[in-house]
């Protein structure tokens, strides 16, 4: 485990809001990108994972010890290749993308 670090100014409020919230996905964000032209999907998936692995904020973990909250970078955190969903032939690709994101939020919320 990496070194424990204190929270920065805004984080204690976010920590408390998350603990008290009835909305488990309140701090989650989803989006989709419409790509045009030829795409090497497996290469794009690997690039996404490489980008995720470089973002320390996505590997941050938090713990509470004697009423004080600490954070650290989880160096063991790995990211799986994203699922590739081709919506080019879908009758409503935008609506389907939004529905898939909502379903993902619901699944994460249920596991929480």
C-alpha positions in Angstrom: 0.0 0.0 0.0 1.2 3.5 -0.8 1.7 6.3 1.7 -1.4 7.6 3.5 -2.1 11.2 2.5 -4.4 13.7 4.1 -7.5 14.8 2.1 -7.4 18.1 0.2 -9.8 20.9 1.1 -12.9 19.8 -0.8 -12.6 16.1 -0.1 -13.9 15.9 3.5 -17.2 17.4 2.4 -17.5 15.0 -0.5 -16.6 12.1 1.9 -19.4 13.1 4.3 -21.9 13.7 1.5 -21.2 10.2 0.0 -21.6 8.6 3.4 -25.0 10.3 4.0 -26.3 10.1 0.4 -29.2 7.9 -0.6 -27.9 8.3 -4.2 -25.1 5.8 -4.6 -24.1 7.1 -8.1 -24.3 10.8 -7.2 -20.6 11.2 -7.9 -20.4 9.0 -11.0 -20.2 10.4 -14.5 -20.9 8.6 -17.8 -20.6 9.6 -21.4 -20.2 8.2 -24.8 -18.2 9.2 -27.8 -19.4 8.9 -31.3 -16.5 7.7 -33.5 -16.6 8.0 -37.3 -14.4 6.3 -39.8 -12.5 3.0 -39.3 -11.7 2.2 -35.8 -9.3 -0.5 -34.5 -11.5 -1.4 -31.5 -9.1 -3.7 -29.7 -6.3 -1.1 -30.0 -8.7 1.6 -28.8 -9.7 -0.6 -25.8 -6.0 -1.1 -24.9 -5.4 2.7 -25.2 -8.3 3.3 -22.8 -6.9 0.9 -20.2 -3.4 2.6 -20.5 -5.0 6.0 -19.9 -7.0 4.7 -16.9 -3.8 3.2 -15.4 -2.0 6.5 -15.6 -4.8 8.5 -13.8 -3.9 8.3 -10.0 -7.3 9.7 -9.1 -8.9 6.5 -10.5 -6.8 4.4 -8.2 -7.3 6.4 -5.0 -8.6 4.6 -2.0 -9.9 6.1 1.2 -10.0 4.8 4.8 -11.3 6.3 8.1 -9.1 5.8 11.2 -10.1 7.2 14.5 -12.4 9.7 12.9 -9.8 10.9 10.4 -10.1 10.1 6.7 -6.9 9.3 4.7 -6.3 8.5 1.1 -3.7 6.5 -0.8 -2.9 5.4 -4.4 -3.7 1.7 -4.8 -0.7 0.5 -6.9 -2.3 -2.9 -7.2 -5.4 -1.6 -9.0 -5.7 -2.9 -12.5 -8.3 -2.1 -15.2 -10.0 -4.6 -17.4 -10.4 -4.1 -21.1 -13.7 -2.3 -21.7 -16.5 -4.1 -23.4 -16.8 -3.1 -27.1 -20.4 -2.5 -28.1 -20.9 -1.6 -31.8 -24.1 0.3 -32.2 -23.6 1.3 -35.9 -26.6 -0.8 -37.0 -28.8 0.0 -34.1 -32.0 1.8 -34.9 -31.4 4.3 -32.1 -27.7 4.3 -31.2 -27.8 7.4 -29.0 -30.8 6.1 -27.0 -29.3 2.7 -26.7 -26.0 4.2 -25.5 -27.8 6.2 -22.8 -29.8 3.1 -21.7 -26.6 1.0 -21.4 -25.0 3.7 -19.2 -28.1 3.9 -17.0 -28.1 0.1 -16.7 -24.4 0.3 -15.7 -25.3 2.8 -13.0 -28.1 0.7 -11.7 -25.8 -2.4 -11.5 -23.1 -0.5 -9.6 -25.7 0.9 -7.3 -27.2 -2.5 -6.5 -23.7 -3.9 -5.6 -23.0 -1.0 -3.2 
